Amino acid sequence: MKYNHVKLFLSRCEKGKFQQPEEISPELEEQVSDFSQKTIALLETMRKFKGT
């Protein structure tokens, strides 16, 4: 069957134990937010230039 490898992977994942995610520092969260905002601004600027 074509999807046997997917079924095997999923069955292994269901049996595995997952770690709780660590809390993100406020500084890192702010950096990620700033980067996201800069990326959006850059994309908007690129669209403007592409449209001219």
PyMOL commands that set and color helices and strands:
alter all, ss='L'
color gray80, all
select helices_A, chain A and resi 4-15+26-51
alter helices_A, ss='H'
color red, helices_A
deselect
rebuild
show_as cartoon
